[in-house]
Amino acid sequence: MQIITVKRLGPGKFYLSNKKQFGFIGGNPSSHKGWMSRYFFVKRISSRENPWDCDMSWRDDACSASLDFIRHLVPNQDFDQLKGTPDLEVFETVGLHFMQSLAWFGEAASRFSKARAEVIKTKRSYDGVLGRHEALLKQLEEIQTKESVEKESLSAELESARAEAQTYKAQAQSLETQVQSLDARAQFAEEESKLRLAEGFEVCLAQFRANGFSEEEYPPPFLDVDQALADMPEDQEEGSSGPGETPPA
C-alpha cells in the first residue's frame, strides 16, 4: 500500500499520482461531495501489462482508515483480538501517526532518490570532464614529445652543418696554403729562370765577342741584357732554353 496524492478534477472525478513524472490515474470512486476528506487505498493489480490497473477502496474517517491500515500489519487471527481491546483508539492513533510517518518517509525517500540521481549525474559529468582533461593532457604530451623530437633533429642537423662548414673552412685554408706555396714557387721559378736566362745571355755575348763581333758593328741595345729581357715576349721567355744550351756559332 502507498500513500498517494489525490487531485480533484471536477464533481465526482479525481486523479491519483504518487510521482509527478508518471502523470495521474483517472477514476470515479464516488459522487459524494465529501470524498476529498476520505483516505483512499490503492492496490496495483499488474505492473507489466497495464501499470495503472488497480483496485481502490476508501474509508470515511481517520480512525477507520488507521484500523484498516493496522489490518495489513498484524496477522488475521490476531486482528479480532486487537479490535476488541479497550485501547483500540490508542492503536488507531498510533496507526494514524505511523501512516503519516510513512508518508513523510516516502517523501524523504523521493527526495533522496532525486538527490542520488543528481549525484550520479554530477559524477558522470565529472567523469566526462576528467576524461576530456586526460585526453587533452595526452595530446599535450604527444605535442611536447613531437616538438622535442623535432628540436633534437634540428639540433643534429645544425651540428652537422657546423661540422661540414668547419670541414669546408679547413679545406679552404689548405687550398689557400697550397695557392700561396704555388705562388711562392712560381715567383722563385720566375726569378730562377730570369737568372738563368741572364747567365745564358752573358755566355752568348762572350761567345759573340770571342768570335769577333764588336760593339761598333752591333748597336748597344743588342748587347744590353736588361733591355733584351724587357723586349722579349712572355711566351718566348717561358719557352727559353736552359743554361746548358747555347745558340749555334
DOTI-981651 format. One record per atom (N, C-alpha, C): residue number from 0; x, y, z; atom name. Coordinates in steps of 0.001 Angstrom, whole numbers. Example, Ala and Ser with C-alpha at 12.3 -4.5 7.8 and 13.67 -1.06 7.14 Angstrom:
0; 13190; -5690; 7800; N
0; 12300; -4500; 7800; CA
0; 13200; -3300; 7800; C
1; 12850; -2250; 7080; N
1; 13670; -1060; 7140; CA
1; 12900; 30; 7870; C
END
This chain:
0; 849; -1186; 0; N
0; 0; 0; 0; CA
0; 887; 1240; 0; C
1; 440; 2306; -714; N
1; 1171; 3553; -790; CA
1; 258; 4720; -455; C
2; 815; 5735; 180; N
2; 105; 6988; 382; CA
2; 315; 7809; -874; C
3; -758; 8146; -1569; N
3; -642; 8793; -2864; CA
3; -1343; 10134; -2844; C
4; -1052; 10951; -3839; N
4; -1624; 12285; -3948; CA
4; -2927; 12232; -4734; C
5; -3948; 12927; -4224; N
5; -5257; 12973; -4882; CA
5; -5480; 14384; -5405; C
6; -5843; 14491; -6657; N
6; -6112; 15785; -7266; CA
6; -7529; 15782; -7832; C
7; -8284; 16773; -7446; N
7; -9678; 16845; -7894; CA
7; -9749; 17500; -9266; C
8; -10513; 16852; -10152; N
8; -10716; 17377; -11495; CA
8; -12061; 18081; -11629; C
9; -13063; 17565; -10951; N
9; -14414; 18126; -11029; CA
9; -15327; 17349; -10100; C
10; -16630; 17620; -10130; N
10; -17576; 16891; -9272; CA
10; -17572; 15400; -9584; C
11; -17201; 14589; -8603; N
11; -17218; 13148; -8782; CA
11; -16063; 12598; -9576; C
12; -15037; 13411; -9906; N
12; -13898; 12938; -10685; CA
12; -12608; 13316; -9966; C
13; -11574; 12520; -10170; N
13; -10314; 12783; -9482; CA
13; -9169; 12153; -10279; C
14; -7952; 12509; -9874; N
14; -6735; 11891; -10397; CA
14; -5878; 11484; -9214; C
15; -5169; 10377; -9368; N
15; -4260; 9892; -8339; CA
15; -2850; 9853; -8912; C
16; -1868; 10147; -8083; N
16; -476; 10085; -8535; CA
16; 435; 9952; -7335; C
17; 1459; 9096; -7457; N
17; 2493; 9018; -6434; CA
17; 3810; 9614; -6912; C
18; 3924; 9858; -8230; N
18; 5111; 10502; -8795; CA
18; 4658; 11433; -9909; C
19; 5152; 12656; -9872; N
19; 4694; 13638; -10836; CA
19; 5071; 13268; -12265; C
20; 6226; 12621; -12441; N
20; 6641; 12305; -13797; CA
20; 5811; 11205; -14428; C
21; 5003; 10480; -13610; N
21; 4168; 9415; -14159; CA
21; 2758; 9891; -14505; C
22; 2434; 11163; -14255; N
22; 1104; 11672; -14562; CA
22; 93; 11261; -13504; C
23; -1194; 11246; -13864; N
23; -2274; 10940; -12925; CA
23; -3109; 9777; -13448; C
24; -3767; 9098; -12503; N
24; -4665; 7993; -12838; CA
24; -6096; 8511; -12766; C
25; -6896; 8231; -13783; N
25; -8274; 8713; -13787; CA
25; -9220; 7719; -13130; C
26; -10302; 8204; -12586; N
26; -11278; 7307; -11968; CA
26; -12474; 8061; -11425; C
27; -13479; 7332; -10945; N
27; -14686; 7943; -10386; CA
27; -15173; 7072; -9238; C
28; -14538; 7170; -8052; N
28; -14901; 6269; -6956; CA
28; -16245; 6569; -6336; C
29; -16632; 7847; -6316; N
29; -17870; 8183; -5610; CA
29; -18347; 9550; -6067; C
30; -19652; 9729; -6020; N
30; -20225; 11038; -6340; CA
30; -20506; 11847; -5087; C
31; -20082; 11312; -3930; N
31; -20324; 12008; -2669; CA
31; -19496; 13284; -2625; C
32; -20065; 14376; -2150; N
32; -19381; 15657; -2139; CA
32; -18217; 15690; -1163; C
33; -18227; 14851; -162; N
33; -17157; 14881; 834; CA
33; -16074; 13848; 594; C
34; -15941; 13401; -635; N
34; -14961; 12323; -889; CA
34; -13524; 12793; -707; C
35; -13263; 14102; -805; N
35; -11900; 14592; -665; CA
35; -11375; 14434; 754; C
36; -12277; 14209; 1753; N
36; -11845; 14034; 3139; CA
36; -11598; 12578; 3474; C
37; -11704; 11699; 2536; N
37; -11550; 10276; 2799; CA
37; -10114; 9824; 2554; C
38; -9769; 8682; 3119; N
38; -8482; 8035; 2880; CA
38; -8688; 6955; 1832; C
39; -7898; 7007; 759; N
39; -8026; 6037; -326; CA
39; -6890; 5026; -221; C
40; -7176; 3776; -493; N
40; -6196; 2698; -517; CA
40; -6190; 2109; -1917; C
41; -5049; 2176; -2573; N
41; -4937; 1713; -3961; CA
41; -4006; 521; -3997; C
42; -4398; -535; -4624; N
42; -3599; -1745; -4762; CA
42; -3424; -2045; -6245; C
43; -2166; -2073; -6687; N
43; -1885; -2331; -8102; CA
43; -2102; -3800; -8419; C
44; -2768; -4061; -9531; N
44; -3053; -5444; -9942; CA
44; -1918; -5986; -10798; C
45; -1516; -5249; -11808; N
45; -473; -5710; -12726; CA
45; 435; -4535; -13047; C
46; 1742; -4802; -13074; N
46; 2704; -3744; -13375; CA
46; 3338; -3901; -14746; C
47; 3013; -4939; -15457; N
47; 3608; -5162; -16775; CA
47; 2647; -4787; -17899; C
48; 1467; -5437; -17898; N
48; 535; -5232; -18986; CA
48; -83; -3839; -18927; C
49; -575; -3458; -17756; N
49; -1184; -2140; -17581; CA
49; -745; -1589; -16232; C
50; 261; -713; -16227; N
50; 793; -241; -14942; CA
50; -226; 505; -14093; C
51; -1285; 1046; -14714; N
51; -2249; 1853; -13965; CA
51; -3530; 1081; -13602; C
52; -3561; -234; -13838; N
52; -4729; -1047; -13482; CA
52; -4657; -1372; -11990; C
53; -5636; -940; -11218; N
53; -5556; -1102; -9769; CA
53; -6961; -1203; -9166; C
54; -6988; -1762; -7954; N
54; -8199; -1784; -7132; CA
54; -8080; -703; -6070; C
55; -9203; -57; -5758; N
55; -9156; 1038; -4807; CA
55; -10313; 918; -3816; C
56; -10010; 1217; -2551; N
56; -11034; 1272; -1504; CA
56; -10777; 2488; -650; C
57; -11762; 2941; 101; N
57; -11608; 4128; 932; CA
57; -12433; 4031; 2201; C
58; -12088; 4839; 3179; N
58; -12801; 4904; 4446; CA
58; -13181; 6353; 4709; C
59; -14259; 6519; 5520; N
59; -14775; 7863; 5734; CA
59; -14003; 8644; 6781; C
60; -13457; 7986; 7799; N
60; -12785; 8729; 8859; CA
60; -11387; 8184; 9070; C
61; -10598; 8969; 9796; N
61; -9200; 8613; 10001; CA
61; -9061; 7382; 10866; C
62; -9974; 7203; 11855; N
62; -9859; 6050; 12749; CA
62; -10063; 4759; 11985; C
63; -11110; 4721; 11165; N
63; -11349; 3518; 10360; CA
63; -10201; 3274; 9400; C
64; -9663; 4362; 8832; N
64; -8548; 4204; 7896; CA
64; -7327; 3652; 8607; C
65; -7015; 4172; 9803; N
65; -5849; 3672; 10525; CA
65; -6055; 2235; 10953; C
66; -7305; 1880; 11344; N
66; -7584; 498; 11727; CA
66; -7431; -441; 10541; C
67; -7876; 10; 9393; N
67; -7709; -811; 8191; CA
67; -6233; -948; 7833; C
68; -5499; 116; 8110; N
68; -4058; 45; 7850; CA
68; -3374; -941; 8784; C
69; -3852; -973; 10080; N
69; -3278; -1912; 11042; CA
69; -3583; -3341; 10629; C
70; -4735; -3556; 9947; N
70; -5091; -4895; 9488; CA
70; -3987; -5487; 8596; C
71; -3313; -4587; 7840; N
71; -2248; -5064; 6960; CA
71; -956; -5346; 7711; C
72; -869; -4923; 8967; N
72; 373; -5087; 9719; CA
72; 356; -6281; 10662; C
73; -841; -6754; 11070; N
73; -927; -7867; 12021; CA
73; -1567; -9060; 11323; C
74; -1303; -10286; 11813; N
74; -1942; -11468; 11223; CA
74; -3462; -11421; 11397; C
75; -4161; -12142; 10529; N
75; -5635; -12138; 10569; CA
75; -6173; -12727; 11879; C
76; -5509; -13764; 12418; N
76; -6007; -14386; 13643; CA
76; -5863; -13480; 14853; C
77; -4986; -12485; 14790; N
77; -4802; -11563; 15916; CA
77; -5579; -10269; 15749; C
78; -6151; -10045; 14558; N
78; -6808; -8756; 14333; CA
78; -8102; -8629; 15147; C
79; -8899; -9757; 15261; N
79; -10145; -9694; 16043; CA
79; -9865; -9398; 17511; C
80; -8794; -10005; 18039; N
80; -8440; -9744; 19439; CA
80; -7972; -8308; 19613; C
81; -7204; -7814; 18613; N
81; -6744; -6429; 18683; CA
81; -7914; -5458; 18577; C
82; -8920; -5800; 17768; N
82; -10071; -4923; 17589; CA
82; -10929; -4839; 18849; C
83; -10935; -5902; 19664; N
83; -11750; -5920; 20873; CA
83; -11072; -5329; 22084; C
84; -9872; -4867; 21988; N
84; -9169; -4292; 23138; CA
84; -9748; -2939; 23488; C
85; -9757; -2559; 24795; N
85; -10294; -1243; 25193; CA
85; -9434; -82; 24713; C
86; -8153; -325; 24432; N
86; -7257; 753; 23976; CA
86; -7182; 803; 22457; C
87; -8281; 504; 21820; N
87; -8283; 489; 20352; CA
87; -7979; 1867; 19773; C
88; -8463; 2917; 20494; N
88; -8198; 4267; 19998; CA
88; -6708; 4571; 19991; C
89; -6022; 4018; 20992; N
89; -4568; 4225; 21032; CA
89; -3913; 3598; 19811; C
90; -4320; 2375; 19497; N
90; -3758; 1711; 18317; CA
90; -4095; 2475; 17048; C
91; -5353; 2978; 17016; N
91; -5737; 3731; 15830; CA
91; -4911; 5005; 15701; C
92; -4679; 5675; 16845; N
92; -3857; 6897; 16811; CA
92; -2427; 6578; 16388; C
93; -1918; 5476; 16961; N
93; -555; 5061; 16576; CA
93; -503; 4730; 15096; C
94; -1535; 4028; 14620; N
94; -1566; 3698; 13194; CA
94; -1627; 4930; 12330; C
95; -2424; 5921; 12787; N
95; -2514; 7162; 12023; CA
95; -1168; 7872; 11965; C
96; -495; 7953; 13129; N
96; 837; 8577; 13137; CA
96; 1828; 7784; 12285; C
97; 1659; 6473; 12328; N
97; 2558; 5651; 11517; CA
97; 2325; 5904; 10029; C
98; 1046; 6073; 9650; N
98; 745; 6385; 8254; CA
98; 1342; 7730; 7864; C
99; 1229; 8697; 8781; N
99; 1826; 9999; 8498; CA
99; 3351; 9897; 8397; C
100; 3938; 9092; 9288; N
100; 5394; 8883; 9224; CA
100; 5788; 8187; 7933; C
101; 4927; 7250; 7533; N
101; 5203; 6548; 6283; CA
101; 5135; 7502; 5098; C
102; 4151; 8402; 5130; N
102; 4063; 9402; 4065; CA
102; 5296; 10294; 4065; C
103; 5730; 10711; 5273; N
103; 6941; 11532; 5358; CA
103; 8164; 10764; 4860; C
104; 8209; 9472; 5229; N
104; 9328; 8647; 4773; CA
104; 9314; 8513; 3249; C
105; 8106; 8375; 2678; N
105; 8032; 8306; 1219; CA
105; 8531; 9577; 566; C
106; 8152; 10726; 1153; N
106; 8638; 11996; 627; CA
106; 10153; 12106; 766; C
107; 10663; 11677; 1942; N
107; 12120; 11710; 2144; CA
107; 12825; 10772; 1175; C
108; 12225; 9581; 970; N
108; 12828; 8635; 28; CA
108; 12827; 9198; -1381; C
109; 11736; 9893; -1746; N
109; 11679; 10513; -3069; CA
109; 12757; 11577; -3222; C
110; 12901; 12414; -2173; N
110; 13950; 13436; -2230; CA
110; 15334; 12801; -2267; C
111; 15501; 11731; -1499; N
111; 16792; 11043; -1511; CA
111; 17079; 10459; -2895; C
112; 16049; 9903; -3528; N
112; 16233; 9349; -4874; CA
112; 16623; 10447; -5857; C
113; 15952; 11616; -5738; N
113; 16304; 12724; -6622; CA
113; 17727; 13196; -6365; C
114; 18083; 13299; -5073; N
114; 19448; 13725; -4742; CA
114; 20473; 12717; -5249; C
115; 20148; 11437; -5106; N
115; 21064; 10400; -5587; CA
115; 21199; 10469; -7106; C
116; 20072; 10731; -7788; N
116; 20132; 10877; -9245; CA
116; 21000; 12070; -9638; C
117; 20874; 13173; -8875; N
117; 21712; 14339; -9146; CA
117; 23184; 14027; -8901; C
118; 23458; 13262; -7833; N
118; 24849; 12877; -7552; CA
118; 25406; 12020; -8679; C
119; 24603; 11065; -9147; N
119; 25053; 10200; -10249; CA
119; 25291; 11033; -11508; C
120; 24354; 11973; -11779; N
120; 24510; 12834; -12948; CA
120; 25764; 13692; -12831; C
121; 25971; 14249; -11625; N
121; 27167; 15069; -11410; CA
121; 28438; 14242; -11548; C
122; 28407; 13017; -11009; N
122; 29576; 12142; -11117; CA
122; 29871; 11799; -12575; C
123; 28818; 11545; -13354; N
123; 29030; 11253; -14770; CA
123; 29602; 12466; -15492; C
124; 29072; 13646; -15146; N
124; 29617; 14864; -15748; CA
124; 31077; 15046; -15359; C
125; 31369; 14782; -14081; N
125; 32760; 14895; -13623; CA
125; 33653; 13887; -14338; C
126; 33140; 12662; -14495; N
126; 33917; 11649; -15212; CA
126; 34157; 12078; -16653; C
127; 33122; 12691; -17271; N
127; 33301; 13173; -18639; CA
127; 34342; 14272; -18724; C
128; 34265; 15225; -17791; N
128; 35252; 16310; -17780; CA
128; 36647; 15763; -17507; C
129; 36740; 14822; -16563; N
129; 38033; 14221; -16253; CA
129; 38586; 13463; -17455; C
130; 37701; 12763; -18180; N
130; 38151; 12056; -19374; CA
130; 38665; 13015; -20436; C
131; 37934; 14118; -20644; N
131; 38404; 15108; -21621; CA
131; 39713; 15744; -21160; C
132; 39838; 15975; -19847; N
132; 41088; 16543; -19317; CA
132; 42261; 15596; -19566; C
133; 42056; 14312; -19311; N
133; 43115; 13338; -19560; CA
133; 43455; 13264; -21046; C
134; 42435; 13344; -21909; N
134; 42691; 13320; -23353; CA
134; 43512; 14536; -23779; C
135; 43177; 15717; -23222; N
135; 43942; 16920; -23547; CA
135; 45374; 16821; -23033; C
136; 45551; 16263; -21841; N
136; 46913; 16072; -21320; CA
136; 47712; 15130; -22209; C
137; 47055; 14068; -22684; N
137; 47731; 13127; -23571; CA
137; 48126; 13807; -24876; C
138; 47219; 14618; -25441; N
138; 47551; 15347; -26657; CA
138; 48700; 16316; -26420; C
139; 48687; 16990; -25251; N
139; 49769; 17916; -24928; CA
139; 51100; 17179; -24816; C
140; 51103; 16011; -24180; N
140; 52327; 15225; -24077; CA
140; 52812; 14790; -25457; C
141; 51877; 14385; -26329; N
141; 52266; 13991; -27680; CA
141; 52867; 15173; -28436; C
142; 52251; 16359; -28282; N
142; 52780; 17545; -28964; CA
142; 54169; 17890; -28424; C
143; 54327; 17833; -27087; N
143; 55630; 18130; -26498; CA
143; 56681; 17114; -26940; C
144; 56293; 15833; -26998; N
144; 57227; 14805; -27461; CA
144; 57619; 15044; -28906; C
145; 56622; 15386; -29741; N
145; 56901; 15654; -31148; CA
145; 57810; 16862; -31299; C
146; 57525; 17916; -30527; N
146; 58379; 19104; -30580; CA
146; 59790; 18784; -30097; C
147; 59917; 17948; -29069; N
147; 61236; 17571; -28569; CA
147; 62018; 16794; -29618; C
148; 61327; 15858; -30301; N
148; 61990; 15081; -31357; CA
148; 62419; 15995; -32496; C
149; 61515; 16912; -32894; N
149; 61865; 17840; -33968; CA
149; 63024; 18746; -33548; C
150; 63017; 19181; -32286; N
150; 64098; 20032; -31801; CA
150; 65424; 19282; -31815; C
151; 65414; 18026; -31371; N
151; 66638; 17227; -31399; CA
151; 67116; 17008; -32827; C
152; 66165; 16759; -33755; N
152; 66534; 16565; -35154; CA
152; 67153; 17831; -35736; C
153; 66537; 18999; -35435; N
153; 67090; 20259; -35927; CA
153; 68462; 20540; -35311; C
154; 68625; 20204; -34038; N
154; 69930; 20402; -33394; CA
154; 70994; 19527; -34042; C
155; 70625; 18272; -34347; N
155; 71572; 17376; -35013; CA
155; 71932; 17901; -36400; C
156; 70916; 18385; -37143; N
156; 71193; 18946; -38467; CA
156; 72081; 20183; -38361; C
157; 71837; 21017; -37341; N
157; 72659; 22213; -37151; CA
157; 74104; 21842; -36831; C
158; 74300; 20865; -35954; N
158; 75655; 20417; -35633; CA
158; 76344; 19838; -36858; C
159; 75582; 19066; -37654; N
159; 76157; 18506; -38880; CA
159; 76560; 19616; -39848; C
160; 75700; 20644; -39970; N
160; 76024; 21765; -40855; CA
160; 77259; 22519; -40350; C
161; 77357; 22687; -39022; N
161; 78540; 23350; -38467; CA
161; 79803; 22541; -38734; C
162; 79723; 21226; -38539; N
162; 80889; 20377; -38805; CA
162; 81276; 20433; -40280; C
163; 80263; 20419; -41148; N
163; 80547; 20500; -42586; CA
163; 81173; 21843; -42939; C
164; 80682; 22929; -42295; N
164; 81264; 24247; -42538; CA
164; 82718; 24301; -42061; C
165; 82994; 23688; -40903; N
165; 84374; 23636; -40423; CA
165; 85263; 22855; -41388; C
166; 84709; 21761; -41939; N
166; 85477; 20970; -42907; CA
166; 85793; 21791; -44147; C
167; 84758; 22495; -44668; N
167; 84984; 23337; -45843; CA
167; 85970; 24457; -45533; C
168; 85900; 24998; -44317; N
168; 86827; 26051; -43936; CA
168; 88257; 25524; -43895; C
169; 88433; 24326; -43327; N
169; 89773; 23727; -43295; CA
169; 90281; 23447; -44704; C
170; 89364; 22949; -45565; N
170; 89767; 22704; -46950; CA
170; 90144; 24008; -47647; C
171; 89377; 25065; -47386; N
171; 89693; 26358; -47999; CA
171; 91041; 26876; -47508; C
172; 91299; 26729; -46209; N
172; 92601; 27148; -45682; CA
172; 93728; 26327; -46289; C
173; 93490; 25025; -46454; N
173; 94511; 24177; -47071; CA
173; 94763; 24588; -48515; C
174; 93645; 24862; -49242; N
174; 93813; 25310; -50629; CA
174; 94520; 26657; -50689; C
175; 94202; 27546; -49752; N
175; 94878; 28844; -49730; CA
175; 96368; 28675; -49455; C
176; 96688; 27757; -48552; N
176; 98110; 27482; -48274; CA
176; 98807; 26924; -49512; C
177; 98101; 26016; -50208; N
177; 98673; 25455; -51433; CA
177; 98865; 26533; -52498; C
178; 97858; 27427; -52593; N
178; 97979; 28511; -53576; CA
178; 99156; 29412; -53227; C
179; 99292; 29749; -51952; N
179; 100432; 30579; -51546; CA
179; 101753; 29873; -51832; C
180; 101791; 28551; -51571; N
180; 103016; 27797; -51853; CA
180; 103318; 27776; -53342; C
181; 102254; 27554; -54144; N
181; 102456; 27551; -55596; CA
181; 102868; 28925; -56091; C
182; 102303; 29978; -55511; N
182; 102683; 31338; -55903; CA
182; 104143; 31601; -55570; C
183; 104555; 31151; -54373; N
183; 105960; 31337; -53995; CA
183; 106882; 30551; -54922; C
184; 106457; 29324; -55235; N
184; 107266; 28513; -56145; CA
184; 107312; 29135; -57528; C
185; 106177; 29709; -57950; N
185; 106164; 30351; -59270; CA
185; 107084; 31565; -59293; C
186; 107037; 32358; -58230; N
186; 107934; 33513; -58163; CA
186; 109395; 33071; -58132; C
187; 109648; 32011; -57353; N
187; 111021; 31502; -57304; CA
187; 111462; 30979; -58668; C
188; 110549; 30279; -59356; N
188; 110888; 29759; -60684; CA
188; 111109; 30897; -61670; C
189; 110280; 31954; -61531; N
189; 110452; 33102; -62428; CA
189; 111797; 33768; -62199; C
190; 112143; 33983; -60934; N
190; 113438; 34599; -60629; CA
190; 114588; 33713; -61108; C
191; 114415; 32404; -60873; N
191; 115477; 31484; -61306; CA
191; 115614; 31449; -62825; C
192; 114466; 31499; -63524; N
192; 114515; 31478; -64993; CA
192; 115150; 32760; -65522; C
193; 114807; 33902; -64881; N
193; 115440; 35156; -65299; CA
193; 116945; 35107; -65077; C
194; 117340; 34540; -63915; N
194; 118767; 34454; -63612; CA
194; 119484; 33554; -64608; C
195; 118858; 32415; -64896; N
195; 119477; 31501; -65861; CA
195; 119523; 32108; -67263; C
196; 118448; 32840; -67612; N
196; 118437; 33482; -68926; CA
196; 119529; 34544; -69019; C
197; 119718; 35284; -67919; N
197; 120778; 36301; -67921; CA
197; 122151; 35654; -68034; C
198; 122328; 34548; -67308; N
198; 123612; 33851; -67402; CA
198; 123840; 33310; -68813; C
199; 122793; 32762; -69404; N
199; 122932; 32252; -70779; CA
199; 123220; 33357; -71766; C
200; 122562; 34539; -71531; N
200; 122805; 35657; -72435; CA
200; 124250; 36145; -72322; C
201; 124773; 36159; -71096; N
201; 126165; 36565; -70899; CA
201; 127113; 35593; -71597; C
202; 126788; 34311; -71517; N
202; 127619; 33308; -72199; CA
202; 127577; 33521; -73703; C
203; 126354; 33778; -74212; N
203; 126218; 34014; -75659; CA
203; 126999; 35270; -76072; C
204; 126883; 36304; -75253; N
204; 127579; 37549; -75562; CA
204; 129094; 37340; -75542; C
205; 129569; 36543; -74610; N
205; 131005; 36267; -74562; CA
205; 131443; 35499; -75794; C
206; 130606; 34583; -76255; N
206; 130941; 33838; -77461; CA
206; 130933; 34746; -78688; C
207; 129923; 35671; -78725; N
207; 129906; 36617; -79854; CA
207; 131189; 37437; -79886; C
208; 131587; 37886; -78734; N
208; 132800; 38694; -78684; CA
208; 134037; 37864; -79014; C
209; 133996; 36615; -78589; N
209; 135144; 35749; -78906; CA
209; 135216; 35434; -80390; C
210; 134097; 35447; -81038; N
210; 134059; 35162; -82479; CA
210; 134299; 36405; -83328; C
211; 134569; 37517; -82740; N
211; 134930; 38706; -83492; CA
211; 133820; 39713; -83668; C
212; 132727; 39522; -83016; N
212; 131665; 40540; -83096; CA
212; 132041; 41674; -82162; C
213; 132053; 42897; -82685; N
213; 132417; 44061; -81874; CA
213; 131177; 44910; -81628; C
214; 131292; 45824; -80655; N
214; 130167; 46696; -80318; CA
214; 129951; 47754; -81380; C
215; 130992; 48039; -82223; N
215; 130827; 49031; -83284; CA
215; 129915; 48493; -84382; C
216; 129989; 47171; -84618; N
216; 129158; 46593; -85677; CA
216; 127715; 46377; -85215; C
217; 127543; 46130; -83941; N
217; 126184; 45876; -83417; CA
217; 125839; 46968; -82416; C
218; 124683; 47500; -82500; N
218; 124302; 48592; -81587; CA
218; 124270; 48117; -80135; C
219; 124417; 49015; -79180; N
219; 124436; 48637; -77755; CA
219; 123163; 47970; -77253; C
220; 121995; 48351; -77783; N
220; 120808; 47655; -77237; CA
220; 120844; 46152; -77437; C
221; 121548; 45719; -78469; N
221; 121612; 44275; -78686; CA
221; 122432; 43603; -77607; C
222; 123416; 44350; -77097; N
222; 124271; 43773; -76083; CA
222; 123778; 44070; -74663; C
223; 122666; 44800; -74511; N
223; 122113; 45142; -73192; CA
223; 121195; 44011; -72739; C
224; 121590; 43322; -71677; N
224; 120819; 42152; -71215; CA
224; 119468; 42567; -70666; C
225; 119436; 43613; -69837; N
225; 118162; 44038; -69234; CA
225; 117183; 44494; -70295; C
226; 117675; 45221; -71283; N
226; 116797; 45682; -72351; CA
226; 116302; 44523; -73185; C
227; 117163; 43543; -73383; N
227; 116752; 42362; -74154; CA
227; 115679; 41575; -73419; C
228; 115827; 41432; -72131; N
228; 114808; 40719; -71348; CA
228; 113502; 41486; -71324; C
229; 113568; 42817; -71277; N
229; 112347; 43617; -71276; CA
229; 111631; 43541; -72602; C
230; 112381; 43445; -73697; N
230; 111767; 43386; -75026; CA
230; 111298; 41994; -75397; C
231; 111716; 40972; -74676; N
231; 111344; 39592; -75021; CA
231; 109876; 39332; -74652; C
232; 109093; 38710; -75562; N
232; 107702; 38341; -75216; CA
232; 107668; 37315; -74092; C
233; 106522; 37288; -73389; N
233; 106407; 36390; -72238; CA
233; 106405; 34932; -72656; C
234; 105667; 34586; -73731; N
234; 105640; 33183; -74154; CA
234; 106988; 32720; -74616; C
235; 107728; 33616; -75246; N
235; 109072; 33251; -75664; CA
235; 109994; 33121; -74476; C
236; 109741; 33980; -73424; N
236; 110556; 33903; -72218; CA
236; 110328; 32598; -71495; C
237; 109046; 32120; -71455; N
237; 108748; 30865; -70780; CA
237; 109326; 29692; -71538; C
238; 109394; 29784; -72862; N
238; 109923; 28676; -73653; CA
238; 111386; 28796; -73957; C
239; 112082; 29644; -73228; N
239; 113513; 29824; -73468; CA
239; 114276; 28600; -73039; C
240; 115414; 28395; -73588; N
240; 116233; 27207; -73308; CA
240; 116913; 27342; -71982; C
241; 117399; 26195; -71466; N
241; 118058; 26162; -70182; CA
241; 119453; 26707; -70270; C
242; 120154; 26736; -69129; N
242; 121508; 27312; -69100; CA
242; 122530; 26446; -69819; C
243; 122236; 25148; -70005; N
243; 123221; 24291; -70653; CA
243; 123224; 24405; -72156; C
244; 122111; 24966; -72743; N
244; 122017; 25081; -74185; CA
244; 122640; 26398; -74633; C
245; 123323; 26387; -75783; N
245; 123969; 27583; -76340; CA
245; 123521; 27746; -77766; C
246; 123349; 28958; -78206; N
246; 122959; 29170; -79618; CA
246; 124070; 28699; -80542; C
247; 123732; 28365; -81763; N
247; 124765; 27888; -82715; CA
247; 125712; 29020; -83067; C
248; 126984; 28702; -83308; N
248; 128010; 29692; -83618; CA
248; 127868; 30179; -85050; C
END
